[in-house]
Amino acid sequence: GAAGNGWYSYDIAGVHFVALVNVLQFVDSGTGTLGADQIDWLKRDLAGLSSSTPIVVLSHFPLWPLYPQWGWGTSDGTAALALLRRFGSVTCLNGHIHQIAQKIEGHIVFHAARSTAYSQPAPGVGPGPGPLVVPGEGLLATIGMTSIEVRSSNAPIPITDTTLA
């Protein structure tokens, strides 16, 4: 059921999940892009939903400009976020930066997850993004997984980060 270059949505337990593809076109310093076709699709996908529907958005690059100098953002992410602002609970999950980063903007919670492969430096620390060299005995403490719990509730969707240690 994917559209375009692989974006799609589905519903589980009253939560609407949207998977966006922002890794096929790059601008500036390698920042991801959604493109007009995907944003138009998102507008149509969300149109029939009640503003009380919880939304979870999955993307590789952050939709917010976490650190655009290193490509950590989506150049047209603001267009997607404008479509999501009418919802009372939006959780945007992404990877790419290989570390935990969180931000709350109104009803939108942004959460970047650790990597299961290697960690990267904090935004702006060092010459640029790339694998951090860590002692072998400390590697499992720097990589990990993020999980969410989907449940029917007015509370925010719980996000749990764990290391592989």
Secondary structure, 3 states (H helix, E strand, C coil): CCECCCEEEEEECCEEEEECCCCCCEECCCEECCCHHHHHHHHHHHHCCCCCCCEEEEECCCCCCCEHHHCECECCHHHHHHHHCCCCCEEEEECCCCCCEEEEECCEEEEECCCCCCCCCCCCCCCCCCCCCCCHHHHHHCCEEEEECCCCCCCCCCEEEEECC
